[in-house]
Amino acid sequence: MYSDIVKVDSKGRITIPSAIRLLFGVEEGDKLILLIDEEEQKIELRNIKTSNLVICRMVDNPGNVIELLSKISGNVIAFNCRCYDASCSKFKCRFIVEEKILRSLSNSNLHCFSTNP
């Protein structure tokens, strides 16, 4: 495992050290996905060379969330789900997948938008 210490500037930016950029092939103009684990207070960066990504959001019952996950299993780049109400009868979920995966999904509670400008 490689680690390095970086400093956050006044605008909230960090510089990815050159050794890490070289190791992971990060180049100027690349899009990186910032994944946040609130419970463990961890931030993870992923270099995504695929340009056709979509971010999807949904609020639905646990059964429908599980059904959706079974359809997109193995194709999820990032996924986050939490209870939407006190009884956890509904979940609020957000995930990132490749756009081509959306063709296999049909859920009226699913709202997706492209990450491309």
C-alpha positions as CSV (number, residue, x, y, z in Angstrom):
1,M,0.0,0.0,0.0
2,Y,1.2,3.5,-0.8
3,S,0.4,6.6,1.2
4,D,1.3,10.2,1.1
5,I,0.3,13.3,2.9
6,V,-1.3,16.1,1.0
7,K,-2.3,19.6,2.0
8,V,-5.7,21.2,1.4
9,D,-5.3,24.8,0.0
10,S,-7.6,27.8,0.7
11,K,-10.0,26.7,-2.1
12,G,-10.3,23.2,-0.8
13,R,-8.1,21.6,-3.4
14,I,-5.5,19.0,-3.0
15,T,-2.6,18.0,-5.3
16,I,-2.3,14.3,-6.1
17,P,1.4,13.5,-5.9
18,S,3.1,12.7,-9.2
19,A,4.0,9.2,-8.1
20,I,0.3,8.4,-7.6
21,R,-0.7,10.1,-10.8
22,L,1.9,8.0,-12.7
23,L,1.0,4.8,-10.9
24,F,-2.8,5.1,-11.7
25,G,-2.5,6.9,-15.1
26,V,-4.2,10.0,-13.9
27,E,-3.8,12.7,-16.6
28,E,-4.9,16.3,-16.9
29,G,-8.6,16.4,-17.8
30,D,-9.4,13.0,-16.3
31,K,-12.6,12.7,-14.2
32,L,-12.1,11.2,-10.8
33,I,-15.0,10.0,-8.6
34,L,-14.8,11.0,-4.9
35,L,-16.3,8.3,-2.7
36,I,-17.0,9.2,0.9
37,D,-17.5,6.8,3.8
38,E,-19.1,9.0,6.6
39,E,-19.0,6.3,9.2
40,E,-15.2,5.6,8.9
41,Q,-14.4,9.2,7.8
42,K,-12.6,8.0,4.7
43,I,-12.4,9.6,1.3
44,E,-11.5,7.5,-1.7
45,L,-10.6,8.7,-5.2
46,R,-11.2,6.5,-8.3
47,N,-9.9,7.3,-11.7
48,I,-12.6,6.5,-14.2
49,K,-11.5,6.3,-17.8
50,T,-15.1,5.6,-19.0
51,S,-16.8,8.8,-20.0
52,N,-20.4,7.5,-20.2
53,L,-21.3,7.4,-16.5
54,V,-24.6,8.2,-14.9
55,I,-25.5,9.0,-11.4
56,C,-28.9,7.5,-10.3
57,R,-31.0,8.3,-7.3
58,M,-34.0,6.5,-5.9
59,V,-36.3,6.2,-2.8
60,D,-37.9,2.8,-2.6
61,N,-38.7,-0.1,-0.4
62,P,-35.9,-2.6,0.6
63,G,-37.3,-5.3,-1.8
64,N,-37.1,-3.1,-4.8
65,V,-33.6,-1.9,-3.8
66,I,-32.4,-5.5,-3.5
67,E,-34.0,-6.4,-6.9
68,L,-32.3,-3.4,-8.6
69,L,-28.9,-4.3,-7.0
70,S,-29.2,-7.9,-8.3
71,K,-29.7,-6.5,-11.8
72,I,-26.6,-4.2,-11.7
73,S,-24.4,-6.4,-9.6
74,G,-20.8,-6.2,-10.8
75,N,-21.4,-3.0,-12.8
76,V,-21.7,-0.6,-9.9
77,I,-18.9,2.0,-9.6
78,A,-20.2,3.5,-6.4
79,F,-23.3,2.9,-4.2
80,N,-24.7,4.4,-1.1
81,C,-28.0,3.6,0.6
82,R,-29.5,4.7,3.9
83,C,-32.9,4.6,5.7
84,Y,-35.3,7.2,4.5
85,D,-37.7,7.0,7.4
86,A,-37.6,6.0,11.0
87,S,-38.8,2.4,10.4
88,C,-36.5,1.8,7.4
89,S,-39.5,0.9,5.3
90,K,-37.9,3.0,2.5
91,F,-34.3,3.6,1.5
92,K,-32.8,6.6,-0.2
93,C,-30.1,5.3,-2.5
94,R,-27.5,6.8,-4.9
95,F,-25.2,4.9,-7.3
96,I,-22.9,5.4,-10.3
97,V,-23.0,3.1,-13.2
98,E,-22.1,3.1,-16.9
99,E,-24.9,4.5,-19.1
100,K,-25.3,1.2,-21.0
101,I,-26.5,-0.5,-17.8
102,L,-29.6,1.7,-17.7
103,R,-31.2,-0.1,-20.6
104,S,-31.7,-3.2,-18.4
105,L,-33.4,-1.2,-15.6
106,S,-37.0,-0.2,-15.3
107,N,-38.0,1.5,-12.1
108,S,-40.3,4.5,-11.9
109,N,-38.5,5.6,-8.7
110,L,-35.1,5.7,-10.5
111,H,-33.8,9.2,-11.6
112,C,-30.6,9.3,-13.5
113,F,-28.4,12.0,-15.1
114,S,-25.2,11.9,-17.0
115,T,-21.9,13.0,-15.5
116,N,-20.8,14.4,-18.9
117,P,-21.2,18.2,-19.4
